Structure formats: structure tokens, C-alpha cells
């Protein structure tokens, strides 16, 4: 093993990245589970929740629970997509740790991550609309700060991932060509 490969495999930053990615993946699993458990519980205990909310918001409309359920479904979907992105990134970090990042699989992983980033952006659109509906339902009583829609940073990340995928694809091709000439 060359000294360069030894320094790559012993890089503390890679160890921190792997640990952080495991934590983020576990967090996404918990978040998906919480959303999927909350939906039926919220609908089952709708009367109790309405009674409790009536103290702060005199008029709780029935569609409130369906809007919140839809938000939870989109949130679960979003967390599932983020789990997959973290999983792909963990695999890329693994190849970097092995000293061989320019492999065709990493180009495919980066392309998948770019498409998943687009999916996150698109999921933000209905989430923003649902958040606005919650604010209309609770008009004058409760104001929920909503975020969603398409983000310039998200689109930039998507573009960077697509470009990096091409760089990795080209790097893998160049390495294969070089190995073929030696």
C-alpha cells in the first residue's frame, strides 16, 4: 500500500463523515417511523386533539387533520429520500476511504443524488402549499412559519452533483484507459 493510500484510509475526516452519515441515516429512519405512526394516531384521537386545540383556536376545521396528515406523508417521503441520499454519500465516502473513489458506481451514485435533490425540491412545493392551508385554517389564531418550495441552493446542489457525476465518470474512464495502456 502506498503512503498516499495509507493517509486516505486513516483520514479522521472520513471517520467523522461516516459517523455523521450513520447518525443522519438513523435520524431519518426515526423520522419516517414517527410520521407514519403519527398519522393514524392523530386521526384516531382527532376528537381529543380538537378539544385541546379549541382552547387556543376556537374553530378547528375537520380538514385541518387531513392537511396535517398530508404534511406528515410528504415529510415521511422527504425523510426517506434524505435517507437514500445519505446512504449513497456513505458509499462514496467508503470508496474514498479505500483509496479508489473514481469508479463508475460513484458516478451513478452522484447522478442518483442529483435526481433525489430535484425530488426534494419538488416535494417542497406541495409542502409549502399545505403549510399555507394550515395558516388559512387557523387565521388570526395561530401562525406557523412554513418553508418549502424550490430553493436556489437546492437547485445549485443538484447542478453540482450532476457535474461531479460527470467528473467521476470521466475520471473512471481515464483510469480504465490508463490501466489498459500499462
Order of alpha helices (4+ residues) and beta strands (2+ residues): alpha-alpha-alpha-alpha-alpha-alpha
